[in-house]
């Protein structure tokens, strides 16, 4: 790919280390619901679900389909802003976005819902993105490709000119279905490109631009 014009980023695990914030959020919801359920960081499977999936899927898998709507209603009353200070920006991320946004169209595609924009504003990153796509904007969240298709449409770019940076199997599957080049960031899933840092991303972009 020699004509890179845009980059789409996942949020959790790519822009931020947010496991602590996400588990605190979901465990608070479970407590408010009166559920005898606490997801611990060492519960790898359930912690990963809370970190990567949309809320509907988290509640479906952990509470059962009959409790999903009640859980969503409860979660809607809980302001995620109180958990944002628990999130940690990835090293070099802010500086990389400063540089990249001067030359490329940047987008966010995240299984988060309403909290995405609050997070970007809190860390003063909103100004870098020409498109922000969340689970609220599409019929199907990742691993389906709907989110990436919408990001491409809002960026007004063809798939051949865009790179997607994600960290989970949900991201990999969405990229594959959307036929977008996939960069796996600090991930245990294979990517077309494997990245360990934002400086590595800048270095790779320098070889193709």
C-alpha positions as CSV (number, residue, x, y, z in Angstrom):
1,X,0.0,0.0,0.0
2,X,1.8,3.1,-1.2
3,X,-1.1,5.6,-1.1
4,X,-2.0,5.6,2.6
5,X,-4.6,8.4,3.2
6,X,-6.3,7.4,6.4
7,X,-5.9,5.4,9.6
8,X,-8.7,4.0,11.8
9,X,-8.0,3.2,15.4
10,X,-9.6,1.0,17.9
11,X,-9.9,2.7,21.4
12,X,-9.4,0.2,24.2
13,X,-6.0,-1.5,24.2
14,X,-4.8,0.7,21.4
15,X,-5.2,4.3,22.4
16,X,-5.6,3.5,26.1
17,X,-4.9,0.8,28.6
18,X,-8.4,0.7,30.0
19,X,-8.9,-2.7,31.6
20,X,-9.0,-1.3,35.1
21,X,-11.6,1.3,34.1
22,X,-13.8,-1.2,32.2
23,X,-13.8,-3.7,35.0
24,X,-14.6,-1.1,37.5
25,X,-17.5,0.1,35.3
26,X,-19.0,-3.3,34.7
27,X,-18.6,-4.5,38.3
28,X,-20.4,-1.3,39.4
29,X,-23.3,-2.2,37.0
30,X,-23.4,-5.7,38.3
31,X,-23.5,-4.4,41.9
32,X,-26.3,-2.0,41.1
33,X,-28.3,-4.8,39.5
34,X,-27.8,-6.9,42.7
35,X,-25.9,-9.6,40.8
36,X,-23.5,-11.8,42.7
37,X,-20.9,-11.3,40.0
38,X,-17.5,-9.7,40.1
39,X,-15.1,-10.0,37.2
40,X,-11.5,-10.0,38.3
41,X,-8.4,-9.1,36.2
42,X,-7.1,-12.6,36.4
43,X,-10.4,-14.0,35.0
44,X,-8.9,-13.8,31.5
45,X,-11.9,-14.8,29.4
46,X,-14.5,-12.6,31.1
47,X,-12.0,-9.7,31.6
48,X,-11.2,-9.8,27.9
49,X,-15.0,-9.8,27.1
50,X,-15.5,-6.6,29.2
51,X,-12.5,-5.0,27.5
52,X,-13.4,-5.7,23.9
53,X,-17.1,-6.3,23.4
54,X,-20.0,-3.9,23.3
55,X,-22.1,-3.6,26.5
56,X,-25.0,-5.6,25.0
57,X,-22.7,-8.5,24.3
58,X,-21.1,-8.3,27.7
59,X,-24.5,-8.4,29.4
60,X,-25.8,-11.1,27.1
61,X,-22.8,-13.4,27.8
62,X,-22.4,-12.8,31.5
63,X,-26.0,-12.3,32.7
64,X,-28.1,-14.1,30.0
65,X,-30.4,-12.7,27.3
66,X,-33.3,-12.2,29.6
67,X,-31.4,-9.6,31.7
68,X,-29.8,-7.6,28.8
69,X,-32.3,-4.8,28.6
70,X,-32.5,-4.2,32.3
71,X,-28.7,-4.2,32.5
72,X,-28.5,-1.7,29.6
73,X,-31.1,0.5,31.3
74,X,-29.1,0.5,34.5
75,X,-25.8,1.2,32.7
76,X,-27.4,4.1,30.9
77,X,-28.0,5.8,34.3
78,X,-24.3,5.4,35.3
79,X,-22.0,8.1,34.1
80,X,-18.8,6.6,32.7
81,X,-16.9,9.9,33.3
82,X,-16.2,8.8,36.8
83,X,-14.1,5.9,35.4
84,X,-12.2,7.8,32.8
85,X,-9.4,8.9,35.2
86,X,-8.6,5.1,35.6
87,X,-7.7,5.0,31.9
88,X,-4.0,5.4,30.9
89,X,-3.0,6.8,27.5
90,X,-0.7,4.4,25.6
91,X,3.0,5.6,25.5
92,X,3.7,7.9,22.6
93,X,0.1,7.8,21.5
94,X,-0.8,11.5,21.9
95,X,2.4,12.6,20.1
96,X,1.8,10.2,17.3
97,X,-1.7,11.4,16.8
98,X,-0.4,15.0,16.7
99,X,1.9,14.1,13.8
100,X,-0.4,11.7,12.0
101,X,-3.4,14.1,11.9
102,X,-1.4,16.7,10.1
103,X,-1.1,14.4,7.1
104,X,-3.8,11.7,7.3
105,X,-7.5,11.4,8.0
106,X,-7.9,9.7,11.3
107,X,-11.0,7.8,12.6
108,X,-12.0,6.0,15.7
109,X,-14.0,2.7,15.4
110,X,-14.9,1.4,18.9
111,X,-17.4,-1.0,20.5
112,X,-17.8,1.7,23.1
113,X,-21.0,3.7,23.0
114,X,-21.6,7.1,24.5
115,X,-18.4,7.1,26.5
116,X,-16.1,7.3,23.5
117,X,-16.6,11.1,22.9
118,X,-16.3,11.9,26.6
119,X,-12.9,10.0,26.7
120,X,-11.5,11.8,23.6
121,X,-12.5,15.2,25.1
122,X,-11.1,14.4,28.5
123,X,-7.7,13.6,27.0
124,X,-8.0,16.4,24.4
125,X,-7.8,14.0,21.5
126,X,-11.1,14.7,19.8
127,X,-9.6,17.4,17.5
128,X,-7.4,14.7,15.7
129,X,-10.4,12.7,14.4
130,X,-12.4,13.3,11.3
131,X,-14.8,10.4,12.1
132,X,-15.9,8.8,15.3
133,X,-17.9,5.6,15.0
134,X,-19.3,3.7,18.0
135,X,-21.5,0.8,18.6
136,X,-24.5,3.2,18.7
137,X,-23.9,4.1,15.1
138,X,-24.3,0.7,13.4
139,X,-26.6,-2.2,13.5
140,X,-23.9,-4.7,14.4
141,X,-20.7,-4.0,16.5
142,X,-17.4,-5.6,15.9
143,X,-16.5,-8.4,14.9
144,X,-18.9,-7.4,12.1
145,X,-17.5,-4.9,9.5
146,X,-20.3,-2.3,9.8
147,X,-18.3,0.1,11.9
148,X,-15.4,0.1,9.5
149,X,-17.6,0.5,6.5
150,X,-19.2,3.6,8.1
151,X,-15.8,5.0,9.1
152,X,-14.6,4.7,5.5
153,X,-17.8,6.4,4.3
154,X,-17.3,9.3,6.7
155,X,-13.6,9.6,5.8
156,X,-14.6,9.6,2.1
157,X,-11.7,7.1,1.4
158,X,-11.6,3.8,-0.4
159,X,-10.6,0.7,1.5
160,X,-7.3,0.5,-0.3
161,X,-6.0,3.7,1.2
162,X,-6.8,3.0,4.8
163,X,-5.1,1.1,7.7
164,X,-7.0,-0.2,10.7
165,X,-5.1,-0.5,14.0
166,X,-6.6,-2.9,16.6
167,X,-5.6,-5.3,19.3
168,X,-8.2,-8.0,19.5
169,X,-9.7,-10.9,17.5
170,X,-12.9,-8.8,17.1
171,X,-10.8,-6.1,15.4
172,X,-9.0,-8.7,13.2
173,X,-12.3,-10.3,12.1
174,X,-13.9,-6.9,11.4
175,X,-10.9,-5.8,9.3
176,X,-10.9,-9.1,7.4
177,X,-14.6,-8.8,6.5
178,X,-14.1,-5.1,5.5
179,X,-11.0,-6.0,3.5
180,X,-8.9,-3.4,5.3
181,X,-5.2,-3.8,6.0
182,X,-5.0,-4.7,9.7
183,X,-2.2,-3.7,12.1
184,X,-2.2,-5.7,15.3
185,X,-1.1,-3.5,18.2
186,X,0.6,-5.4,21.1
187,X,-1.8,-8.2,20.3
188,X,-1.9,-12.0,20.6
189,X,-3.7,-12.1,17.2
190,X,-2.0,-12.1,13.8
191,X,-2.1,-8.9,11.7
192,X,-1.0,-7.9,8.3
193,X,1.4,-5.7,10.3
194,X,2.5,-6.4,13.9
195,X,3.2,-3.3,16.0
196,X,4.6,-3.0,19.5
197,X,4.6,0.8,19.8
198,X,3.3,4.0,18.2
199,X,6.9,4.8,17.2
200,X,6.8,1.5,15.3
201,X,3.6,2.7,13.6
202,X,5.3,5.9,12.6
203,X,8.3,4.0,11.3
204,X,6.1,1.6,9.2
205,X,4.2,4.5,7.8
206,X,7.5,6.1,6.8
207,X,8.3,3.1,4.7
208,X,5.1,3.2,2.7
209,X,4.5,7.0,2.3
